[in-house]
Every structure is written in structure tokens, then in C-alpha cells.
């Protein structure tokens, strides 16, 4: 039987040659390249809206200055991209009919269709060969900002600021009876895995779309599967790409070892991108409001995934994530006592997550590179006004999950998710030192260690195994 395979890039990164990606010079180069990468995404998002409207309208949609001398080149690029998008939309229609509809297809046909979907969706999501000249020429900003007025935001969110449970909680203890119905797609054979997608209507009214995730299970799985829900970082395109590091390093790796892994698309990411924005851009563009809207929606959706796993027989469920996904995991760990018991994970494992988002906004090297501070200042935000929104941006003062069941990983030199904020949260939540792993690296290095190393996976599997054993013996977790 035909199967999806592990991409060569993952094998290279995991090999001795991949060690270069763990060096400080590589990390510095990677960090400096992020604004141009985001600008490339911005160009594509603008093209999705402005096709057929001409170069001038396209540049306005991209939030770029006029460039009449580039109009002919832009016209050619837009025509090329129109062909790419048409191919993507046609393929996606066929893929939906097979994986979610009534069109019958055998296992090998599904594998081939999934390969083709990823190839074409990557060309659509990252048309670097089409629009790269604009990102390289710095004609396009990395984010199209639309920052809310702080006074209007304070008035709109006054009740939630006073009572964060209004935003993060499920007010009705019987909410599980009214949870959205989780549906699953047809399966596809992976490299030693069985894979499928989940979707349901998000319970977050301020987002109001369909929550989605990719699931990985061991081949020929028998019995109940301990389950781990893991969120990717900011701007992740998920399985719209042929190579998704978290898929290989967390999803498929753990599934081959006998566990179920759920990799959700965070709000406004991957399959949930709004037309005219790239993955994650709405959270940045409408900061700080967009940020806590994402955290609240994703954390409650995580609760739905936890509940779904339990309906599938999972004896224990954990929630983790890297970067932005780690922040989601911290909110889950801090706020899940607001939810019915079936939605609460037994443990949380954040990676590279700041302990205070309000402080991170003003001190992160990434946000500085993306000119977030300038956009906030222009809209009237100050450090004091950001601190006013700390109850919604930051994890709460005390965790809802037992500190013994929270595993924290971070980089000692991380300036994107500043290490000092993580260390302060670790102390405030009174995490045991054995549960805290400090890597000698920055933010890019944290992700590199997740991809190349085993320490994170081993910590997660020990927790899943220990919790599962306690369940089977009737012990209290």
C-alpha cells in the first residue's frame, strides 16, 4: 500500500549535518529573515483580494507605497499567481469531495490526492518565485496593521477585564451536552501512521469559524490511546505545506510510538486563514486585542479536542505547544478549571512561551522587527495601557493544572519569548525544578531542539505513560 513519506528535509535536519541549525549564527540569520518572510506572506494575502484589480489596487491592499515602475512586473506576477490559485481551488474541491464528501476513493488514491494537495497548496501559500521580488525589495510591510483604539477597546472589553472567565470560560457546567459536533475525515496512510482531520464549529463567538486539526494514530492501533494536543507557532501553515516540522517531530514520531497526537490549526492559521490575511496576521494586525482573542478561542477549542479524545477512549490527555502554541497551552493550564471536567487535560507542556504577553509585546525582538511597537504607539497604546489588558493577555496568577503536571521548556537566551518572563511564571506557579528544562539557545534554537532532540518527547511520553498507568491501577493523578 502506498503511503505518505517523511520529507527529506526532516531527515536532513535530524542528521549530524542539521546541527548547523542549532548554532547562534544560524539563529541570528533566521531571526533577521523573518520580516521578509512575513512580507512575502503579506504579498500573497493581498493578491488573494486584489486579483483582477490591477497593480495599483494590489499595492494598496498590500499596504505598500505606489510603485508605477513595477506595474508591468506586478501584472505578470498576478497573472501567474491567478493560475496557481485556480489550480489550488480546483484541487481543494476534489480533495474535499474525497476526504469529507461522498466520493469513494481507495487508500492509494487518497495518498496520491493528499500528496497533490500539499504540493499545490504549498505553491499557493508560498508563491516566493512569483512575488519574491517585492518582499526582497522591501516594498511591502510584514504586517498590515489595524490596531484598535485603546479607549474603545477598554470600553468594549470592560466586563471581560474585570472577569476574565467571561472570555475564557464555559459558564454552564453542562456545556458538554451542547458542545459542537466533532466530525472526522477519511483517513490517509502516513509513514507508519494513520492520519485524518477533525473539524467543528468553534465555541468562540468572536472568531466564529470552523476549528480544524490533523490527527495522527499508530498503524493498527488497538485499545485506548493516550492523546497529546499540540499547537504550532505563529504564522504556521500546518499541513498546507509538504514539510511541517511539528508534524514530523511531534505528530508522526509520537504516533509511531503508540500515542494519538492532535495538531490543531490555531484561529486564523492554515486552513482557517481569512481571505486577505496570512496565517496569524489578524492576531498581530489587531494587537493586543487580536492576541487574546486568539488565546481564548484556541484554549477553549483545546478543551473540545480534549473532550473528543476522551470520547475516543483516551485514558489521559495532555496539551502542549511551541511559541504561540506554548502560550495557548499556558492559558489552558491556567484556566481549564473554568470548564467541565471532561475538557480538562491532565498535564500541560509549553515550549518557548513567554510568561507575560504584555511585557513581551514591548520587549520581543520579533515584534520589534515587525514594527509592532510603532503601530501600537501610533494608535495610542502605552506600556501602562498594555498592562491594563494583562488579565486577558497573560496566564492567570495561579495554575488550574497541578504544578507537578506542568512541564516547561524554554531558551535561556530567548529574546522573542523573553526568558525572564518565563522564569518569573515558573516561580509564580511554583513548578518543581525537575519539570523545567532550560536550553542554552534563543527562540529559533528552541524549535530546533524540538525538531532534532528527544528530551521534549521523552518528557511528554513519560507523563502520558505515568498518567495512564495511574488510571489503570486506580491511583489518583
C-alpha positions in Angstrom: 0.0 0.0 0.0 1.2 3.5 -0.9 2.0 5.9 2.0 2.9 9.4 2.7 6.6 9.6 3.5 8.9 11.6 5.8 10.2 14.6 3.8 14.0 14.7 3.0 14.2 18.0 4.9 13.3 16.4 8.2 15.9 13.6 7.7 18.5 16.3 6.9 17.6 18.4 10.0 17.7 15.3 12.2 21.1 14.2 10.8 24.5 15.4 12.0 24.5 18.0 9.2 21.4 19.6 10.7 23.4 20.6 13.8 24.3 23.9 12.0 20.7 24.9 12.6 21.4 24.8 16.4 24.2 27.4 16.2 23.9 31.1 17.2 24.9 32.5 13.8 22.1 30.5 12.1 19.7 31.6 14.8 20.6 35.2 14.2 20.3 34.9 10.5 16.9 33.2 10.8 15.6 35.9 13.1 16.7 38.7 10.8 15.0 37.0 7.8 11.5 36.8 9.5 10.3 40.3 8.5 11.0 39.5 4.8 9.3 36.1 5.2 6.2 37.7 6.7 6.2 40.4 3.9 6.1 37.5 1.4 3.0 36.2 3.1 1.5 39.7 3.1 2.0 39.9 -0.7 0.2 36.7 -1.3 -2.7 37.7 1.0 -3.0 41.0 -0.9 -3.1 39.1 -4.2 -5.9 36.9 -3.0 -8.1 40.0 -2.6 -6.8 42.2 -5.5 -6.6 39.7 -8.4 -8.2 41.4 -11.4 -8.0 44.9 -9.9 -4.6 45.9 -11.3 -1.2 46.6 -9.8 -2.1 49.9 -8.1 -5.0 48.3 -6.2 -2.8 45.3 -5.3 -0.2 47.6 -3.8 -2.8 49.4 -1.8 -4.2 46.1 -0.5 -0.6 45.1 0.4 -0.2 48.3 2.4 2.7 49.2 0.1 3.7 52.5 -1.4 2.9 53.3 -5.0 5.4 51.8 -7.5 4.4 52.7 -11.1 7.8 51.5 -12.4 6.9 47.9 -11.2 3.4 47.8 -12.6 4.3 45.6 -15.7 6.2 43.2 -13.5 3.4 43.1 -10.9 0.9 42.5 -13.7 2.8 39.5 -14.9 3.2 38.1 -11.3 -0.5 38.5 -10.7 -1.4 36.6 -13.8 1.0 33.8 -12.8 -0.5 33.7 -9.3 -4.0 33.6 -10.7 -3.1 30.3 -12.4 -1.7 28.9 -9.1 -4.8 29.9 -7.2 -7.1 28.4 -9.8 -5.2 25.1 -9.6 -5.3 25.1 -5.8 -9.1 25.8 -5.6 -9.8 23.1 -8.2 -7.7 20.6 -6.4 -9.2 21.5 -3.0 -12.7 20.9 -4.3 -11.7 17.4 -5.3 -9.9 16.8 -2.0 -12.9 17.9 0.0 -15.2 15.6 -2.0 -13.0 12.6 -1.2 -12.0 13.3 2.4 -15.2 15.0 3.6 -17.8 14.1 1.0 -19.4 11.1 -0.7 -16.8 10.4 -3.4 -15.3 7.0 -2.9 -11.5 6.6 -3.3 -9.2 3.7 -2.4 -6.3 4.1 0.1 -3.7 4.6 -2.7 -5.9 7.2 -4.4 -6.2 9.1 -1.1 -2.5 9.1 -0.6 -1.9 10.4 -4.1 -4.6 13.1 -3.7 -3.1 14.2 -0.4 0.4 14.5 -1.9 -1.0 16.6 -4.8 -3.0 18.8 -2.4 0.1 19.5 -0.3 2.2 20.3 -3.4 -0.3 22.7 -4.8 -1.3 24.3 -1.5 2.3 25.0 -0.8 2.7 26.7 -4.2 -0.4 28.8 -3.3 0.6 29.6 0.3 4.3 30.4 -0.5 4.5 31.8 -4.1 8.0 33.0 -3.5 9.1 32.5 -7.1 6.2 34.7 -8.2 6.3 37.6 -5.7 9.7 37.3 -4.1 11.0 40.5 -5.8 8.5 42.6 -3.8 9.5 41.1 -0.5 13.2 41.3 -1.2 12.8 45.0 -2.4 11.1 46.0 0.9 8.2 47.4 -0.9 5.7 45.5 1.3 5.5 45.7 5.2 5.4 42.4 7.1 2.0 43.2 8.7 -1.0 45.3 7.6 -1.8 46.9 10.9 -5.3 47.9 12.0 -4.6 48.4 15.7 -7.7 49.2 17.8 -8.0 52.4 19.8 -7.1 51.7 23.4 -10.0 53.7 24.9 -12.6 52.0 22.7 -11.0 48.6 23.5 -11.1 49.2 27.2 -14.8 50.1 26.9 -15.7 47.1 24.8 -13.8 44.6 27.0 -14.5 46.1 30.4 -16.6 43.2 31.7 -14.0 40.6 30.5 -11.2 42.6 32.0 -13.0 42.6 35.3 -13.9 38.9 35.0 -11.6 37.0 32.5 -13.8 33.9 32.9 -16.4 35.6 30.7 -13.9 35.2 27.8 -12.0 32.1 28.7 -14.7 30.1 30.5 -17.7 27.9 29.7 -20.4 29.3 32.0 -22.6 26.3 32.0 -21.4 23.2 33.8 -23.4 21.0 31.4 -21.8 22.7 28.4 -20.5 19.3 27.1 -24.1 18.4 26.2 -24.1 21.4 23.8 -20.5 21.2 22.5 -20.2 21.4 18.7 -20.2 18.1 17.0 -16.7 16.9 16.0 -16.5 15.3 12.6 -13.6 13.4 11.1 -12.4 13.0 7.5 -11.4 9.9 5.7 -8.0 8.5 6.6 -4.7 8.6 4.7 -1.7 6.3 5.3 1.3 8.1 6.7 4.8 6.8 7.4 3.9 4.2 10.0 0.8 6.2 10.9 -2.9 6.6 10.1 -3.9 10.2 9.7 -7.1 12.2 9.3 -8.6 15.6 10.0 -11.1 16.8 12.6 -13.4 19.9 12.4 -16.1 21.5 14.4 -17.7 24.9 14.8 -15.6 26.9 17.2 -17.3 27.7 20.6 -15.6 31.2 20.4 -18.2 33.6 19.1 -15.7 36.3 18.5 -13.9 34.1 16.0 -17.0 32.3 14.5 -15.4 29.9 12.1 -14.6 26.2 11.9 -11.9 24.7 14.1 -9.7 22.2 12.4 -6.9 19.8 13.3 -4.8 16.9 11.8 -4.7 13.7 13.9 -2.0 11.0 13.9 -2.5 7.5 15.2 -0.3 4.4 15.1 -1.0 1.9 12.4 -3.3 -0.9 13.5 -3.9 0.8 16.8 -5.7 -1.3 19.4 -7.2 -0.2 22.6 -7.3 3.3 24.2 -4.7 5.7 23.0 -3.2 8.3 25.4 -3.6 11.6 23.5 -1.5 14.8 23.2 -2.9 18.0 21.7 0.0 20.2 20.4 -0.3 23.8 18.9 2.3 25.2 16.5 3.8 28.6 16.5 2.8 32.0 15.0 2.2 32.0 11.2 2.3 28.2 11.0 0.8 26.9 7.7 0.3 23.4 9.1 -0.4 20.7 6.5 -0.8 23.3 3.7 2.9 22.6 3.3 4.7 19.4 2.3 7.1 19.8 5.3 5.6 20.8 8.6 8.3 20.3 11.4 5.8 19.7 14.2 4.1 17.0 12.1 7.3 15.0 11.9 8.9 15.8 15.2 5.8 15.5 17.4 2.8 14.1 15.4 4.2 11.2 13.5 7.1 10.5 15.9 4.8 10.0 18.9 2.1 8.2 16.9 4.7 5.6 15.8 5.4 5.1 19.5 1.8 4.2 20.3 0.1 7.6 21.1 -2.5 9.7 19.4 -1.5 13.3 18.5 -3.8 16.1 17.6 -2.2 19.1 15.8 -4.8 21.9 15.6 -4.8 24.9 13.4 -4.9 27.9 15.7 -7.5 30.5 14.9 -6.7 32.5 11.7 -4.0 29.9 10.8 -3.5 27.4 8.0 -7.0 26.0 6.9 -8.5 28.9 8.9 -6.8 31.8 7.1 -9.3 34.6 6.4 -9.2 35.8 2.8 -6.9 38.8 2.6 -4.7 37.9 5.6 -1.9 35.3 6.1 -1.7 32.8 8.8 -1.7 34.5 12.2 -1.8 38.1 10.8 -5.1 39.1 12.3 -3.7 38.5 15.8 -0.7 40.8 15.1 -2.6 43.3 13.0 -5.2 44.0 15.7 -2.8 43.6 18.7 -3.2 43.4 21.5 -6.9 42.6 21.1 -6.4 40.0 18.4 -3.8 38.3 20.5 -6.1 37.5 23.5 -9.0 36.7 21.1 -6.8 34.0 19.6 -5.6 32.7 23.0 -9.2 32.5 24.3 -10.6 30.8 21.2 -7.7 28.3 20.9 -7.7 27.4 24.6 -11.4 26.6 24.5 -11.0 24.7 21.3 -8.3 22.7 23.0 -10.9 21.8 25.6 -13.1 20.5 22.9 -10.2 18.4 21.5 -9.6 17.0 25.0 -13.3 16.1 25.4 -13.3 14.4 21.9 -10.2 12.4 22.8 -12.0 11.1 25.9 -15.0 10.1 23.9 -12.5 8.1 21.8 -11.3 6.3 25.0 -8.1 8.2 25.7 -7.1 7.3 29.3 -5.2 10.6 29.7 -4.8 13.7 27.6 -2.1 16.5 27.6 -1.9 19.8 25.9 1.3 21.5 24.6 2.6 23.8 22.0 5.6 25.9 20.9 5.8 29.7 20.7 2.3 31.0 20.2 1.2 27.4 20.8 3.0 27.3 24.1 1.1 30.4 25.1 -2.1 28.7 24.3 -1.0 25.7 26.4 -0.3 28.1 29.3 -3.8 29.5 29.1 -5.2 26.0 29.1 -3.1 25.1 32.1 -4.2 28.3 33.9 -7.9 28.4 33.0 -9.2 24.9 32.4 -10.8 24.9 35.9 -13.5 27.1 34.3 -14.5 24.1 32.1 -16.3 20.9 32.7 -14.0 18.1 33.9 -14.1 16.1 30.6 -12.4 19.1 28.9 -9.5 19.5 31.3 -6.2 17.9 30.4 -4.1 16.0 33.0 -0.9 17.9 32.1 0.5 20.7 30.0 3.8 21.1 28.2 4.5 24.6 26.8 7.7 25.2 24.8 9.3 28.6 24.2 6.3 30.5 25.6 6.6 33.9 27.4 5.2 34.1 30.9 3.8 37.7 30.4 2.5 38.7 27.0 2.0 42.3 27.9 5.8 42.6 28.6 6.7 40.6 25.6 4.8 43.0 23.3 7.2 45.8 24.3 10.4 43.8 24.5 10.4 40.9 22.0 12.9 41.2 19.2 10.4 39.7 16.8 7.8 42.2 17.5 10.4 45.0 17.2 11.4 43.6 13.8 7.8 43.6 12.7 7.3 47.2 13.8 4.6 46.3 16.2 5.7 48.8 18.8 5.4 51.6 16.3 2.0 50.5 15.2 0.8 50.4 18.8 2.3 53.8 19.7 0.7 55.4 16.7 -2.7 54.1 17.9 -2.2 55.5 21.4 -1.1 52.4 23.3 1.5 52.7 26.1 3.1 50.3 28.4 0.6 51.2 31.1 -2.4 50.6 28.7 -1.0 47.2 27.8 -0.7 46.3 31.5 -4.4 47.2 31.8 -5.1 44.2 29.5 -2.8 41.8 31.3 -5.7 39.9 32.8 -6.7 38.8 29.3 -3.2 38.6 27.6 -1.3 36.8 30.4 -1.8 33.4 32.0 -3.5 33.8 35.4 -1.6 34.2 38.7 -2.2 30.5 39.7 -2.4 27.4 37.5 -5.5 25.3 37.3 -3.5 22.2 36.5 -1.4 20.7 39.3 2.1 22.3 39.1 3.5 18.8 39.3 1.9 18.1 36.0 3.2 21.2 34.1 6.4 20.7 32.0 8.1 23.9 30.9 10.8 24.2 28.2 12.4 27.4 27.2 15.6 29.0 25.9 17.9 30.8 28.3 18.8 33.3 25.6 15.3 33.7 24.1 14.6 37.3 23.2 11.5 36.6 21.2 9.6 35.0 24.1 11.8 36.7 26.7 13.3 34.1 29.1 12.9 36.3 32.1 9.1 36.3 31.8 9.1 32.5 31.5 11.3 32.2 34.6 9.0 34.6 36.5 6.0 32.5 35.7 7.8 29.2 36.6 8.5 30.7 40.1 5.0 32.2 40.5 3.3 28.9 39.5 5.8 27.0 41.8 6.8 24.4 39.2 9.2 21.7 40.5 12.7 22.3 39.1 12.6 18.8 37.7 9.7 19.9 35.5 11.6 22.9 34.0 14.1 22.4 31.1 16.3 25.4 30.2 18.1 25.1 26.8 21.2 27.2 26.0 19.6 28.9 23.0 17.3 31.6 21.7 13.8 31.2 20.3 14.8 29.7 16.9 17.0 27.2 18.8 14.1 26.1 21.0 12.3 25.0 17.8 15.5 23.4 16.5 15.8 21.3 19.7 12.2 20.3 19.4 12.9 19.0 15.9 16.3 17.4 16.5 16.2 16.3 20.1 14.4 13.8 22.2 14.1 15.5 25.6 10.7 17.1 25.0 9.1 13.9 23.5 10.6 11.8 26.3 9.1 14.1 28.9 5.7 14.0 27.3 5.6 10.3 26.9 6.7 9.7 30.5 3.8 11.9 31.6 1.4 10.1 29.3 2.6 6.7 30.4 2.6 7.6 34.1 -0.8 9.1 34.0 -2.1 6.1 32.0 -0.6 3.6 34.5 -2.2 5.5 37.4 -5.6 5.3 35.6 -5.2 1.6 35.1 -4.3 0.9 38.7 -7.0 3.3 40.1 -4.4 5.7 41.6 -5.2 9.4 41.8 -3.4 11.6 39.3 
